[in-house]
Amino acid sequence: MKEKIYTVPISEAFERPDEGCPLCFLRRNLEEASLRYILGDAMMEPSVRLETNARGFCARHLARMLERPARLSLALMLESLYAHLEETGGKNLPALEAGCYVCDRIALFMEHFRRIIVW
């Protein structure tokens, strides 16, 4: 495969047979990167805050975020979510067992990766 910026992660995944399935490797890396992103710079982006307020966080990713040292970032995100729920009267309350912002971000990138692999 000719190397392009969008093929590098895929090439790396296929070059690591000791890591198991390349798609699983990509997913693990995406999950880790997404959690770093959401608790990092994205915390201050209004568009991301609006999206996380609308989608919330699934139980798995909320637990993974609680394990991290960036608790201030998580507290600000949850405070924003709580304020949003108060404003809307709890309508459209995100379900913890459903998907979340992080799940959707991973799914979007994985779909791109699958298309590139097939291409």
C-alpha positions in Angstrom: 0.0 0.0 0.0 1.3 3.4 -0.9 2.0 5.4 2.3 -0.3 8.4 2.8 -1.0 10.2 6.1 -4.3 8.3 6.4 -2.7 4.9 5.8 0.1 5.1 8.4 -2.0 3.8 11.4 -3.3 0.9 9.3 0.2 0.0 8.1 1.4 0.1 11.7 -1.4 -2.1 12.9 -0.6 -4.7 10.2 3.1 -4.6 11.0 2.4 -5.7 14.6 1.4 -9.4 14.5 2.2 -9.7 18.2 -0.6 -7.3 19.1 -3.3 -9.5 17.7 -6.0 -8.6 15.2 -5.1 -5.4 13.3 -8.6 -4.0 13.6 -8.7 -4.7 17.4 -5.3 -2.9 17.6 -6.7 0.1 15.7 -9.8 0.2 17.9 -7.7 0.0 21.2 -5.5 2.9 19.9 -8.6 4.9 18.9 -10.2 4.4 22.3 -7.1 5.6 24.1 -6.6 8.6 21.8 -10.3 9.5 22.1 -10.1 9.4 25.9 -7.0 11.6 25.9 -8.7 14.0 23.4 -11.9 14.3 25.3 -10.1 15.0 28.6 -7.5 17.2 27.0 -8.0 20.1 24.6 -11.5 19.1 23.5 -12.8 19.9 27.0 -12.7 23.6 26.2 -14.2 23.4 22.7 -17.8 24.6 22.8 -18.8 22.3 19.9 -17.5 19.3 21.7 -19.2 20.3 24.9 -22.5 20.7 23.1 -22.1 17.2 21.6 -21.1 15.6 24.9 -24.1 17.3 26.6 -26.4 15.8 24.0 -24.8 12.3 23.9 -23.4 11.9 27.4 -21.0 9.0 28.2 -21.6 5.3 28.3 -20.8 3.4 31.5 -17.6 1.9 30.0 -16.1 5.2 28.9 -17.2 7.1 32.0 -15.4 4.4 34.1 -12.3 4.7 32.0 -12.3 8.5 32.4 -12.6 8.2 36.1 -9.5 6.0 36.2 -7.4 8.8 34.7 -5.6 11.6 36.5 -7.4 14.4 34.5 -10.3 14.5 36.9 -10.7 18.3 36.7 -11.4 18.0 33.0 -14.0 15.3 33.6 -15.6 17.3 36.4 -16.0 20.3 34.1 -17.5 18.0 31.4 -19.9 16.5 33.9 -20.8 19.9 35.4 -21.7 21.1 31.9 -23.8 17.9 31.3 -25.6 18.4 34.6 -26.3 22.1 33.7 -27.7 21.0 30.3 -29.9 18.4 32.0 -31.2 21.0 34.4 -32.0 23.4 31.5 -33.8 20.7 29.5 -35.6 19.3 32.5 -33.9 16.0 32.0 -35.5 15.4 28.6 -33.4 13.2 26.3 -31.4 12.0 29.2 -28.5 10.0 27.7 -28.6 6.3 28.7 -25.4 5.0 30.3 -25.7 1.7 28.5 -26.2 3.3 25.1 -23.3 4.7 23.0 -21.7 8.0 23.8 -19.5 10.7 22.2 -16.4 8.5 22.6 -18.2 5.4 21.1 -19.4 7.5 18.2 -15.9 8.9 17.5 -14.4 5.5 17.6 -17.1 4.1 15.2 -16.5 7.0 12.8 -12.8 6.4 12.6 -13.1 2.6 12.4 -15.5 3.0 9.4 -12.8 5.2 7.7 -10.2 2.6 8.5 -12.3 -0.3 7.1 -12.9 1.6 3.9 -9.2 2.3 3.5 -8.3 -1.4 4.2 -10.8 -2.6 1.6 -9.6 0.0 -0.9 
